[in-house]
Amino acid sequence: MDYGRIADLPVSIESHDLTLNERKTSSGFERVTTTITLRGEGTVGRGEDVTYDAEDHRALAASTPLSFAGEYTIDSFSETVGEMNLFPSGPQRPPSRRYRRWALESAALDLALKQAGTSLAEALDRSFDPVRYVVSTRLDEPPSTDRLDAILESYPDVTCKLDPTVEWSPELIEAVAERDAVRTLDLKGQYAHADVHQPANPSLYERLVRTFPGVIIEDPAVTEATRPLLADQVDRLAWDVPVEGVESLGVLPFEPHWINVKPSRIGTIEDLCGVVSYCEEHGIGMYGGGQFELDVGREQIQALASLCYPDAPNDVAPKGFNDPEVDPGLPASPLQPPAAEPGFGASE
C-alpha cells in the first residue's frame, strides 16, 4: 500500500469538534470513544479515538481545545500532530497516544479525500471487494456456549473469534469445537499489564491446538514451557498486540505468518502503509482487527479490509455484534464493498 500516493494530498482544516460516544458491550464494560470531526471547505472528515479509558475522553472534552486549523498535506499534518501533546492529562496507558493520533490522521485523510473528490480506493489505485468477517465474542461467565449458540441461531453461517480462558473446561472446549464455527482463538497472552491478559497455560494451549486443528492462534504467551508446542504450530500463529510498525515484525517470538492489522494500534497512516506493504512483499497473511469502535472507526477498518485483505478472517463485523444482545437483521458476511465515493469509510 503505497503511502506516496496519499502523502501529498492537500487538506484544508478550518475547525474541529468532538463527540463522545457511549455504549454497553457484550464483554461487560461500557465503551467510550470520541469522534473527531475536522471541517474545511464546506465538508467534514471524521475519525474515531478508541482510547479505552473513559477519563481520557472526558479530560479531552473538558480541556482547552487544541487547534488544528491550517493548510497541510497528509504528511505534514501527521508531522504536526506527532509534535502535539494530545492528552491534557494522562494518558492512563501509553498505547492511547497512538489511538488518538490515528483518530486525527484518519479524520484528516477522510477530509482530504473528500476535498479532492476521490475515494481511498482511487487514491491508492486499488479496488473495494466484499469483506469476509468473523464475530469476535467472549463466552458467558461462567463459561458456556449460550452466547455462541444465540449468535449461531440467528446467523447460522457466521464464524467466530473467541477468547479462551483457563476457566474453559475440557467439556466446554469440545462443545465449542462441535459447533464448527471458530476461525480464530485469541489467547490474550501479549497484553502484559492489561485487564484482559491471560498468562501462559501449557495444558490449555495443548488442548486448544489439538481440538481446533487449522484454527488461527492469536497472541499466545511464549514461555519456556509453551515455546516447543508453539514452534510446531508457527504457520497458524498470529500477532496483534506487538504489531506497532514494520520494525516490530522483526522482533516477534517467531517469524510471522499472520498479522492482525489494527490501524489504531499502529498509529499513523505512513506506518500502516508500511506494515501492509511489508506483509504483501513477504507473503505474510493479514486480517483486520477491531477495537469496539462505536462510530466511523468501524466503517474505516472495513474499508481497509476491503482494499487489502478482503477474504481473511477479519475481526470487523458490524457493530451490532458487540451489543450485549445480538439482534437479527445484521449484514451477513461477506459485507458488500463500500461505494467508491469520496472519503475514507464504508457503510454497514
RARA-V59836 format. One record per residue. N is the residue number from 1. PSI is psi in radians with two decimals (NA if undefined). OMEGA is omega in degrees with one decimal (NA if undefined). D_LAST is the distance of its C-alpha to the last C-alpha in whole Angstrom. Layout:
BEGIN
n=(N/N)
psi=(PSI/PSI)
omega=(OMEGA/OMEGA)
d_last=(D_LAST/D_LAST)
END
This chain:
BEGIN
n=(1/2/3/4/5/6/7/8/9/10/11/12/13/14/15/16/17/18/19/20/21/22/23/24/25/26/27/28/29/30/31/32/33/34/35/36/37/38/39/40/41/42/43/44/45/46/47/48/49/50/51/52/53/54/55/56/57/58/59/60/61/62/63/64/65/66/67/68/69/70/71/72/73/74/75/76/77/78/79/80/81/82/83/84/85/86/87/88/89/90/91/92/93/94/95/96/97/98/99/100/101/102/103/104/105/106/107/108/109/110/111/112/113/114/115/116/117/118/119/120/121/122/123/124/125/126/127/128/129/130/131/132/133/134/135/136/137/138/139/140/141/142/143/144/145/146/147/148/149/150/151/152/153/154/155/156/157/158/159/160/161/162/163/164/165/166/167/168/169/170/171/172/173/174/175/176/177/178/179/180/181/182/183/184/185/186/187/188/189/190/191/192/193/194/195/196/197/198/199/200/201/202/203/204/205/206/207/208/209/210/211/212/213/214/215/216/217/218/219/220/221/222/223/224/225/226/227/228/229/230/231/232/233/234/235/236/237/238/239/240/241/242/243/244/245/246/247/248/249/250/251/252/253/254/255/256/257/258/259/260/261/262/263/264/265/266/267/268/269/270/271/272/273/274/275/276/277/278/279/280/281/282/283/284/285/286/287/288/289/290/291/292/293/294/295/296/297/298/299/300/301/302/303/304/305/306/307/308/309/310/311/312/313/314/315/316/317/318/319/320/321/322/323/324/325/326/327/328/329/330/331/332/333/334/335/336/337/338/339/340/341/342/343/344/345/346/347/348)
psi=(1.94/1.85/-0.55/-0.40/-0.32/-0.19/-0.62/0.14/2.21/2.59/2.25/2.08/2.21/-0.63/3.04/2.82/2.89/2.46/2.17/2.32/2.42/2.42/2.47/2.62/2.90/-0.29/0.13/0.26/2.80/2.05/2.34/2.25/2.97/2.21/2.19/2.12/2.08/2.39/2.46/2.46/0.64/0.21/3.04/2.64/2.47/2.58/2.88/2.18/1.99/0.38/2.39/-0.33/2.07/-0.60/-0.51/-0.64/-0.78/-0.61/-0.69/-0.77/-0.56/-0.10/2.94/2.19/2.40/2.73/2.21/0.09/2.41/3.13/2.20/3.00/2.95/-0.71/-0.77/-0.55/-0.73/-0.76/-0.73/-0.83/-0.64/-0.38/-0.07/2.64/1.81/-0.04/1.91/-0.46/2.62/-2.62/2.93/-0.48/2.50/-0.70/-0.35/-0.46/-0.69/-0.67/-0.82/-0.66/-0.72/-0.68/-0.77/-0.75/-0.67/-0.61/-0.74/-0.68/-0.76/-0.80/-0.77/-0.75/-0.71/-0.72/-0.52/-0.16/0.60/2.72/2.89/-0.65/-0.78/-0.74/-0.63/-0.02/0.82/3.05/2.58/2.23/2.78/2.51/2.10/2.46/2.77/2.73/2.05/2.14/2.69/2.67/2.92/2.92/2.13/2.71/2.32/3.05/0.17/-0.86/-0.73/-0.77/-0.65/-0.70/-0.77/-0.47/-0.71/-0.49/1.32/-0.35/0.01/2.62/2.80/2.78/2.09/2.74/1.57/2.58/2.98/-0.33/-0.18/2.04/2.83/-0.63/-0.71/-0.73/-0.76/-0.70/-0.72/-0.75/-0.60/-0.43/-0.34/0.82/0.25/2.23/-0.51/2.43/2.07/1.92/-0.14/0.65/0.02/0.18/-0.12/-1.80/0.11/2.73/-0.53/-0.02/2.38/2.06/2.81/2.42/1.60/-0.70/-0.69/-0.80/-0.80/-0.72/-0.72/-0.78/-0.72/-0.66/-0.43/1.18/2.38/-0.22/2.46/2.35/1.96/2.39/0.94/2.67/2.18/1.93/3.07/-0.58/-0.55/-0.34/-0.81/-0.74/-0.80/-0.59/-0.49/-0.14/0.34/-0.50/-0.17/0.28/2.46/2.69/2.37/-1.28/-0.70/-0.21/1.80/0.00/3.11/-0.69/-0.61/-0.41/-0.35/-0.07/0.38/2.79/-0.54/2.78/2.20/2.43/-0.45/2.49/2.31/1.96/1.90/1.83/-0.67/-0.55/-0.53/-0.75/-0.69/2.71/-0.73/-0.79/-0.62/-0.83/-0.67/-0.75/-0.83/-0.78/-0.74/-0.78/-0.69/-0.70/-0.49/0.18/0.53/2.20/2.53/2.59/2.66/2.59/2.55/2.87/0.77/0.77/2.47/-0.19/-2.36/-0.37/-0.59/-0.77/-0.58/-0.68/-0.46/-0.70/-0.74/-0.71/-0.71/-0.61/-0.56/-0.57/1.03/-0.48/0.10/2.95/1.28/2.23/1.09/0.55/2.73/2.56/-0.52/-0.40/-0.24/-0.09/2.68/-0.68/2.15/2.06/2.68/2.88/0.09/2.66/2.36/2.80/2.37/2.56/2.52/2.51/2.65/2.65/2.46/1.11/2.76/2.39/-3.09/1.82/2.87/2.79/2.32/NA)
omega=(-167.8/178.7/-179.4/-179.1/-178.8/-175.1/-175.2/175.9/177.8/175.8/-179.3/-176.6/179.5/-178.2/175.1/171.9/-175.1/175.8/179.2/177.5/179.4/179.9/174.3/-176.8/178.4/-179.7/171.4/175.9/177.9/-177.4/174.3/173.1/176.9/171.7/177.5/-179.7/175.0/-176.8/177.1/178.4/175.0/178.0/-176.8/170.7/-174.7/172.2/-176.0/176.6/-175.5/171.8/-172.1/-175.5/-177.0/-178.4/176.7/176.9/-177.1/177.0/177.9/-178.8/-175.7/-173.6/171.9/-173.3/170.3/178.7/176.6/-176.1/178.2/177.4/-173.9/153.9/175.9/-177.9/-178.6/175.3/177.8/178.6/-179.8/-179.2/-179.5/179.8/-176.5/170.3/-173.9/-178.0/178.5/170.7/-177.1/4.6/179.3/178.3/-172.2/-178.0/-178.6/177.7/177.7/179.9/-177.7/177.9/177.8/178.9/-179.5/-178.8/178.7/175.9/178.7/177.7/177.3/-179.5/-179.2/180.0/178.5/178.3/178.0/-179.7/-177.5/177.2/176.9/178.9/179.7/-177.6/-177.8/-178.1/176.2/179.2/172.0/178.5/176.7/-172.6/172.2/-179.5/168.9/176.7/178.2/-178.2/171.5/174.9/-176.0/172.8/-4.8/-173.0/174.2/178.1/-172.4/-178.2/177.9/-179.6/179.3/177.7/-178.0/177.8/179.2/-176.0/-171.9/-178.2/-175.9/170.4/-166.2/167.7/-175.3/-179.4/179.3/175.3/179.8/178.8/177.9/178.5/174.5/-179.9/179.2/179.0/178.0/-179.2/177.6/-179.5/-179.9/178.9/177.6/-175.0/-175.1/174.7/-175.2/172.5/-178.8/-174.7/175.1/-176.7/-176.2/-174.7/177.6/-170.6/179.5/-176.6/-174.9/-176.7/175.8/-180.0/177.5/178.4/-173.6/-177.9/176.2/179.7/-178.3/-179.1/179.7/179.7/-178.4/-172.3/-177.9/-179.1/177.2/-179.9/177.8/179.4/-174.5/171.3/171.5/170.3/-176.2/179.1/177.1/-177.7/-176.0/-174.2/-178.7/178.4/-177.2/180.0/178.0/-177.1/-167.7/-177.3/176.1/173.5/177.9/-176.5/-176.2/-173.9/-178.0/-171.2/179.6/-179.0/-177.8/-177.4/-178.1/-179.4/-178.9/-178.1/176.8/-177.9/176.8/174.6/-172.1/170.8/178.7/177.7/170.3/-175.6/175.5/-178.1/-178.7/177.8/179.6/167.2/-177.7/178.3/-179.1/-179.8/175.4/178.6/178.9/179.4/-178.8/-179.5/179.6/-179.2/178.0/-178.0/-175.0/175.2/178.4/179.7/179.7/166.9/-177.3/179.1/-179.5/-179.8/-179.8/176.7/179.6/-174.1/-170.3/179.6/-179.9/178.3/-179.4/177.6/172.8/179.0/178.6/176.5/179.9/-178.4/-164.7/-176.4/-171.1/-174.5/-178.5/177.2/-171.8/176.7/-176.3/-177.5/176.0/-172.4/-177.1/178.7/177.3/-179.6/178.2/175.4/-177.5/-179.7/174.0/174.2/176.6/-178.9/-179.1/172.6/1.5/174.1/175.8/-179.5/177.9/171.1/-178.0/-179.9/178.8/177.6/-177.7/179.0/178.6/178.1/175.5/NA)
d_last=(24/26/26/29/27/25/28/29/27/28/26/28/27/29/28/25/24/23/20/21/18/19/18/20/18/19/22/24/24/22/20/20/19/20/17/20/20/22/24/26/27/25/22/20/18/16/16/16/19/19/23/23/26/26/29/28/25/28/31/29/28/32/33/34/32/31/32/30/31/32/32/31/29/26/29/31/29/28/32/32/30/31/35/33/34/30/31/34/35/34/31/32/31/31/28/26/28/26/22/23/25/21/20/22/22/18/19/22/20/17/20/22/20/19/23/24/22/20/17/17/17/20/22/22/23/20/18/14/14/12/11/13/12/15/15/17/19/23/25/27/30/32/30/30/27/26/23/22/24/22/18/20/21/18/16/20/18/16/18/19/20/23/25/29/31/35/35/33/36/37/37/33/32/34/32/28/30/30/27/26/23/23/22/23/25/25/29/28/31/31/30/34/34/31/30/28/31/32/36/37/38/40/40/37/35/38/37/33/34/36/34/31/32/30/27/26/28/26/28/32/34/37/41/44/43/40/40/42/40/37/39/39/35/34/32/30/30/27/27/24/26/29/27/27/28/30/33/32/31/35/36/34/36/36/35/31/29/26/24/21/20/19/19/20/23/24/24/24/23/26/26/23/24/27/26/24/27/29/27/27/30/32/30/28/25/21/18/16/16/14/16/15/13/12/11/10/12/9/7/10/11/9/10/14/13/12/16/18/17/15/17/18/17/15/14/11/9/7/9/10/12/14/15/19/18/16/15/14/12/9/7/10/11/11/8/8/9/8/11/14/14/16/15/14/10/7/4/0)
END
